[in-house]
Amino acid sequence: MNRLILATAAGMLALGSGGAFAASCPAAPPPVIKFVPLPSDVARDTSKTAKELGATSSSPGPLPARYERDLAGSSARAVTIQKLPDGTVCASLQEVDFKLGFKRKIDIAQEFAANSCVADTIADYETPVVKSDDAVLASFGATIPQTYAADVNAIGSNAGKDQDDAQKPLLQKVSAVLNDKIYPAFEQAVGAATTKVDMSKWQKAPCDGATDKAFASISVKPEALTDSKPAQVPTTQNNNNYGGRGGH
């Protein structure tokens, strides 16, 4: 008897159990491996002043804006369950989906947020970093099925006394591939690309003089932005939901 269940990072659907434990399971075909991009919309936060943004950044002095992102990752697994005549329950992976993306926002200092034109032009300054992240997500994600096929295929099948006992080691090993191999490589790729982003091409919109007035209110010249460089993403990791926050 074959059964298919879907297990996710949040939990899994359990079906029936059975009988005695045996030593081995029939060989199973290699699982399908897919990359699924997570929604990565960019929110805006106008709750902080330029001074407060500067105080939480590695850049000295007040900041008109700051881009922040948390790297996100999870996995979903389709598992085939087979019960052998002697009661042994066998589990094997049929499909593994690795999901990556960002939770991100652009902080706009309060001094720049009141005028929508000014807020938009300041947000535009962060666009190159946003586009860099999007490009890395797409390119890195496309390599996942081939790059990590050997790691996933090596997980193989597992026998147990019941369904939960049979599939639990498989799910743990999939999580290990995500946690220990895919996520660190993704984080490194994002960080490396960020340090190469060219921020010098930004041109402020005049906004009838409101942009210059906003810069003057925090004693910063617009040219200071085009001289800055994005900061590399630091390393932070937490189970299947990750945080690697980077700002500049």
MONORZI-V583724 format. One record per residue. N is the residue number from 1. RES is the residue in one small letter. SS is DSSP state (helix for helix, strand for strand, loop for the rest). D_LAST is the distance of its C-alpha to the last C-alpha in whole Angstrom. Layout:
n: (N | N)
res: (RES | RES)
ss: (SS | SS)
d_last: (D_LAST | D_LAST)
This chain:
n: (1 | 2 | 3 | 4 | 5 | 6 | 7 | 8 | 9 | 10 | 11 | 12 | 13 | 14 | 15 | 16 | 17 | 18 | 19 | 20 | 21 | 22 | 23 | 24 | 25 | 26 | 27 | 28 | 29 | 30 | 31 | 32 | 33 | 34 | 35 | 36 | 37 | 38 | 39 | 40 | 41 | 42 | 43 | 44 | 45 | 46 | 47 | 48 | 49 | 50 | 51 | 52 | 53 | 54 | 55 | 56 | 57 | 58 | 59 | 60 | 61 | 62 | 63 | 64 | 65 | 66 | 67 | 68 | 69 | 70 | 71 | 72 | 73 | 74 | 75 | 76 | 77 | 78 | 79 | 80 | 81 | 82 | 83 | 84 | 85 | 86 | 87 | 88 | 89 | 90 | 91 | 92 | 93 | 94 | 95 | 96 | 97 | 98 | 99 | 100 | 101 | 102 | 103 | 104 | 105 | 106 | 107 | 108 | 109 | 110 | 111 | 112 | 113 | 114 | 115 | 116 | 117 | 118 | 119 | 120 | 121 | 122 | 123 | 124 | 125 | 126 | 127 | 128 | 129 | 130 | 131 | 132 | 133 | 134 | 135 | 136 | 137 | 138 | 139 | 140 | 141 | 142 | 143 | 144 | 145 | 146 | 147 | 148 | 149 | 150 | 151 | 152 | 153 | 154 | 155 | 156 | 157 | 158 | 159 | 160 | 161 | 162 | 163 | 164 | 165 | 166 | 167 | 168 | 169 | 170 | 171 | 172 | 173 | 174 | 175 | 176 | 177 | 178 | 179 | 180 | 181 | 182 | 183 | 184 | 185 | 186 | 187 | 188 | 189 | 190 | 191 | 192 | 193 | 194 | 195 | 196 | 197 | 198 | 199 | 200 | 201 | 202 | 203 | 204 | 205 | 206 | 207 | 208 | 209 | 210 | 211 | 212 | 213 | 214 | 215 | 216 | 217 | 218 | 219 | 220 | 221 | 222 | 223 | 224 | 225 | 226 | 227 | 228 | 229 | 230 | 231 | 232 | 233 | 234 | 235 | 236 | 237 | 238 | 239 | 240 | 241 | 242 | 243 | 244 | 245 | 246 | 247 | 248)
res: (m | n | r | l | i | l | a | t | a | a | g | m | l | a | l | g | s | g | g | a | f | a | a | s | c | p | a | a | p | p | p | v | i | k | f | v | p | l | p | s | d | v | a | r | d | t | s | k | t | a | k | e | l | g | a | t | s | s | s | p | g | p | l | p | a | r | y | e | r | d | l | a | g | s | s | a | r | a | v | t | i | q | k | l | p | d | g | t | v | c | a | s | l | q | e | v | d | f | k | l | g | f | k | r | k | i | d | i | a | q | e | f | a | a | n | s | c | v | a | d | t | i | a | d | y | e | t | p | v | v | k | s | d | d | a | v | l | a | s | f | g | a | t | i | p | q | t | y | a | a | d | v | n | a | i | g | s | n | a | g | k | d | q | d | d | a | q | k | p | l | l | q | k | v | s | a | v | l | n | d | k | i | y | p | a | f | e | q | a | v | g | a | a | t | t | k | v | d | m | s | k | w | q | k | a | p | c | d | g | a | t | d | k | a | f | a | s | i | s | v | k | p | e | a | l | t | d | s | k | p | a | q | v | p | t | t | q | n | n | n | n | y | g | g | r | g | g | h)
ss: (loop | strand | strand | strand | strand | strand | strand | strand | loop | loop | strand | strand | loop | loop | loop | loop | loop | loop | loop | loop | loop | loop | loop | loop | loop | loop | loop | loop | loop | loop | loop | strand | strand | strand | strand | strand | strand | loop | loop | loop | loop | strand | strand | strand | strand | loop | loop | loop | loop | helix | helix | helix | helix | helix | helix | loop | loop | loop | loop | loop | loop | loop | loop | loop | strand | strand | strand | strand | strand | strand | strand | strand | strand | strand | strand | strand | strand | strand | strand | strand | strand | strand | strand | loop | loop | loop | loop | loop | strand | strand | strand | strand | strand | strand | strand | strand | strand | strand | strand | strand | strand | strand | strand | strand | strand | strand | strand | strand | loop | helix | helix | helix | helix | loop | loop | helix | helix | helix | helix | helix | helix | helix | helix | helix | helix | loop | helix | helix | helix | helix | helix | helix | helix | helix | helix | helix | helix | helix | helix | helix | helix | helix | helix | helix | helix | helix | helix | loop | helix | helix | helix | helix | helix | loop | loop | loop | strand | strand | strand | strand | loop | loop | helix | helix | helix | helix | helix | helix | helix | helix | helix | helix | helix | helix | helix | helix | helix | helix | helix | helix | helix | helix | helix | helix | helix | helix | helix | helix | helix | helix | helix | helix | helix | helix | loop | loop | loop | loop | loop | loop | loop | loop | loop | loop | loop | loop | helix | helix | helix | helix | helix | helix | helix | helix | helix | helix | helix | loop | loop | loop | loop | loop | helix | helix | helix | helix | loop | loop | loop | loop | loop | loop | loop | loop | loop | loop | loop | loop | loop | loop | loop | loop | loop | loop | loop | strand | loop | loop)
d_last: (56 | 53 | 50 | 46 | 44 | 40 | 38 | 34 | 32 | 33 | 36 | 39 | 43 | 46 | 49 | 52 | 53 | 56 | 58 | 59 | 56 | 57 | 55 | 54 | 53 | 54 | 51 | 49 | 47 | 43 | 41 | 39 | 35 | 33 | 29 | 28 | 25 | 24 | 23 | 19 | 19 | 16 | 16 | 15 | 15 | 16 | 17 | 15 | 15 | 13 | 14 | 13 | 10 | 9 | 11 | 10 | 6 | 7 | 7 | 10 | 12 | 11 | 9 | 11 | 8 | 6 | 7 | 8 | 11 | 14 | 16 | 20 | 23 | 27 | 30 | 33 | 37 | 40 | 43 | 46 | 49 | 52 | 55 | 58 | 62 | 62 | 59 | 56 | 53 | 50 | 47 | 45 | 42 | 42 | 39 | 35 | 32 | 29 | 26 | 22 | 20 | 17 | 16 | 13 | 12 | 11 | 11 | 12 | 13 | 17 | 18 | 17 | 18 | 22 | 22 | 22 | 22 | 19 | 17 | 18 | 17 | 13 | 13 | 14 | 11 | 9 | 13 | 13 | 10 | 12 | 15 | 14 | 14 | 18 | 19 | 19 | 20 | 23 | 24 | 23 | 25 | 28 | 29 | 29 | 33 | 34 | 32 | 32 | 36 | 38 | 36 | 37 | 40 | 41 | 41 | 44 | 46 | 47 | 50 | 51 | 53 | 52 | 49 | 46 | 47 | 47 | 44 | 42 | 41 | 40 | 37 | 36 | 36 | 34 | 31 | 31 | 31 | 28 | 26 | 27 | 27 | 25 | 22 | 21 | 22 | 20 | 17 | 17 | 18 | 14 | 13 | 15 | 14 | 10 | 11 | 13 | 12 | 13 | 11 | 14 | 16 | 15 | 18 | 18 | 21 | 23 | 24 | 27 | 25 | 23 | 20 | 21 | 22 | 19 | 17 | 20 | 20 | 17 | 18 | 15 | 17 | 15 | 15 | 13 | 10 | 12 | 12 | 8 | 7 | 5 | 5 | 9 | 10 | 12 | 16 | 17 | 20 | 23 | 26 | 26 | 23 | 20 | 16 | 14 | 10 | 7 | 4 | 0)
